[in-house]
Amino acid sequence: MPPSTHHAAWLRAPRQALALGEAASTPPGPGEILVQNRAIAINPFDGIVQSLGSVVTPWLRYPAVLGSDLCGEVVAVGPGVSRFAPGDRVVGLALGVEKTANRGAEGAFQERVILREACAARIPPELAFEQAAVLPLAFATAACGLFLARHLGLRHPSVAPPGQAPDEAVLVWGASTSVGSCAVQLAAAAGYAVIATCSARQFEHARRLGAGACVDYRDPAALERIVQALDGRRLAGVLCLAVGAAGACIDVAARCPGPRKVAMASTPVSLVDAPLDRQLGWKLRRLARMGLGFARLALRARRSGVGTSAIWGSSVVEDPWGSRLFEDFLEPALASGSFRPAPQPLVAGSGLAAIPEAMAMLRQGVSARKVVVSLPGARPD
Ligand SMILES: NC(=O)c1ccc[n+]([C@@H]2O[C@H](COP(=O)([O-])OP(=O)(O)OC[C@H]3O[C@@H](n4cnc5c(N)ncnc54)[C@H](OP(=O)(O)O)[C@@H]3O)[C@@H](O)[C@H]2O)c1
């Protein structure tokens, strides 16, 4: 039997520092597994919820446990779960902060986490927990934007992708982001040629993951270079993964033959750099700028005949196809080596106490790295 309590990094109220404390260990319900956490990754969303929670996630019940990405060992399975057994090494998307869950037991920033069966995949024995932990939200967000009909609606990926030369391309704007590192691989696995934007020092990173052409997003001639890289192919869609880049993505979609669609995971204005001690007025001004940014984008898109959509990554698992993504794609693709965890983890420290420092590191900015905290001290059974 798992211990009845464990440690969690609690967010007791909006805009407070995380506080370590005890949490009651919840037995897994139907369709759920209980995981002993070995590594977590930090996402921009974690800091946004902490500093702006009452505005961006008004449903959130406090005290809350943040965190979407984790990797660990199954310690118990709930009724009806047949895919997993205690001892399995899994990577999973934690839904604690989601409106549909809104439950501390499902947040990643604690020693033992409840995961939905559909949001978990076994990982190969040679894969370190810290490496696999970079994946869940980035993978879900990339898949959501690329494949769901309300976004780009592309052909679905295959563990053994088609070999023929692609006649359509996808633009991943921000290929060195965590989401982009998954998106490049997923789009290639679906049989598309991938055009990537990132800084020139990350071209090799994007190419290793499957990008056929790389363009520096800072290059004033980026748009022309993307059109050139298309080389007569149709542009099946644009995935926008960088703050403030949606305008450029709309311009590319408007210029190229194809369905003229842009799916956006990022906002027009950054919310990540909102430290806790900023006053509410500063945050409200930032949110107002963001609203204005979205309105300008909508106008630009309408004038150019481009369709845009805003991605909520974790919602992919509510889709009938997306609900099988971890089982039918991620698990076999990791096992076969056709999909690789990327970017490389940047381990900020060890133990739940290292999470605030890790969140601060991410706020400073990363390039083709994912900030991770390992939890080696978590109690084994
Ligand atoms: N909507 C959702 O559900 C959802 C879920 C997850 C993430 N997101 C959002 O998606 C975005 C990516 O998240 P992430 O965690 O993957 O980010 P990340 O890895 O922390 O992003 C860092 C990367 O951003 C790149 N970058 C910065 N400005 C850029 C620009 N103008 N054009 C292209 N690349 C640029 C940098 O590239 P270089 O180092 O090459 O310059 C760097 O590698 C963020 O805005 C995040 O908030 C949304």
The ligand as a Tripos MOL2 file, in Angstrom:
@<TRIPOS>MOLECULE
LIG
   48    52     1     0     0
SMALL
NO_CHARGES

@<TRIPOS>ATOM
      1 N1         -1.5210   27.2020  -25.5670 N.am      1 LIG1
      2 C1         -1.0070   26.1590  -24.9330 C.2       1 LIG1
      3 O1         -1.6960   25.2230  -24.5420 O.2       1 LIG1
      4 C2          0.4690   26.1510  -24.7050 C.ar      1 LIG1
      5 C3          1.1070   25.0300  -24.1410 C.ar      1 LIG1
      6 C4          2.5080   25.0450  -24.0260 C.ar      1 LIG1
      7 C5          3.2080   26.1770  -24.4190 C.ar      1 LIG1
      8 N2          2.5320   27.2510  -24.9120 N.ar      1 LIG1
      9 C6          3.2280   28.4390  -25.3770 C.3       1 LIG1
     10 O2          3.9870   28.0450  -26.5130 O.3       1 LIG1
     11 C7          5.1980   28.7890  -26.5600 C.3       1 LIG1
     12 C8          6.3560   27.8120  -26.5560 C.3       1 LIG1
     13 O3          6.4070   27.1800  -25.2930 O.3       1 LIG1
     14 P1          7.6880   26.3420  -24.8860 P.3       1 LIG1
     15 O4          7.5510   25.8990  -23.4800 O.co2     1 LIG1
     16 O5          7.9360   25.3540  -25.9320 O.co2     1 LIG1
     17 O6          8.7700   27.5300  -24.9910 O.3       1 LIG1
     18 P2         10.3130   27.5500  -24.6560 P.3       1 LIG1
     19 O7         10.9340   26.2370  -25.0160 O.co2     1 LIG1
     20 O8         10.5380   28.0720  -23.2770 O.co2     1 LIG1
     21 O9         10.7790   28.6760  -25.6900 O.3       1 LIG1
     22 C9         12.1120   29.0620  -25.7690 C.3       1 LIG1
     23 C10        12.4410   29.2080  -27.2320 C.3       1 LIG1
     24 O10        11.7010   30.3000  -27.7790 O.3       1 LIG1
     25 C11        12.3350   30.6040  -29.0000 C.3       1 LIG1
     26 N3         11.8920   31.9070  -29.5020 N.ar      1 LIG1
     27 C12        11.8490   33.0690  -28.8120 C.ar      1 LIG1
     28 N4         11.3820   34.0570  -29.6020 N.ar      1 LIG1
     29 C13        11.1410   33.5050  -30.8110 C.ar      1 LIG1
     30 C14        10.6450   34.0090  -32.0480 C.ar      1 LIG1
     31 N5         10.2940   35.3040  -32.2090 N.pl3     1 LIG1
     32 N6         10.4960   33.1520  -33.0840 N.ar      1 LIG1
     33 C15        10.8320   31.8520  -32.9500 C.ar      1 LIG1
     34 N7         11.3170   31.3050  -31.8120 N.ar      1 LIG1
     35 C16        11.4640   32.1300  -30.7500 C.ar      1 LIG1
     36 C17        13.7980   30.5570  -28.6380 C.3       1 LIG1
     37 O11        14.4430   30.1840  -29.8170 O.3       1 LIG1
     38 P3         15.9920   30.4550  -30.1270 P.3       1 LIG1
     39 O12        16.7530   30.0620  -28.8990 O.co2     1 LIG1
     40 O13        16.2450   29.5680  -31.3110 O.co2     1 LIG1
     41 O14        16.1150   31.9160  -30.4360 O.co2     1 LIG1
     42 C18        13.8600   29.4640  -27.5450 C.3       1 LIG1
     43 O15        14.4170   28.2470  -28.0070 O.3       1 LIG1
     44 C19         5.1760   29.7200  -25.3370 C.3       1 LIG1
     45 O16         4.6690   30.9560  -25.7450 O.3       1 LIG1
     46 C20         4.2150   29.0270  -24.3780 C.3       1 LIG1
     47 O17         3.6070   29.9140  -23.4740 O.3       1 LIG1
     48 C21         1.1950   27.2520  -25.0640 C.ar      1 LIG1
@<TRIPOS>BOND
     1     1     2 1
     2     2     3 2
     3     2     4 1
     4     4     5 ar
     5     4    48 ar
     6     5     6 ar
     7     6     7 ar
     8     7     8 ar
     9     8     9 1
    10     8    48 ar
    11     9    10 1
    12     9    46 1
    13    10    11 1
    14    11    12 1
    15    11    44 1
    16    12    13 1
    17    13    14 1
    18    14    15 2
    19    14    16 1
    20    14    17 1
    21    17    18 1
    22    18    19 2
    23    18    20 1
    24    18    21 1
    25    21    22 1
    26    22    23 1
    27    23    24 1
    28    23    42 1
    29    24    25 1
    30    25    26 1
    31    25    36 1
    32    26    27 ar
    33    26    35 ar
    34    27    28 ar
    35    28    29 ar
    36    29    30 ar
    37    29    35 ar
    38    30    31 1
    39    30    32 ar
    40    32    33 ar
    41    33    34 ar
    42    34    35 ar
    43    36    37 1
    44    36    42 1
    45    37    38 1
    46    38    39 2
    47    38    40 1
    48    38    41 1
    49    42    43 1
    50    44    45 1
    51    44    46 1
    52    46    47 1
@<TRIPOS>SUBSTRUCTURE
     1 LIG1         1 GROUP 0 **** ****
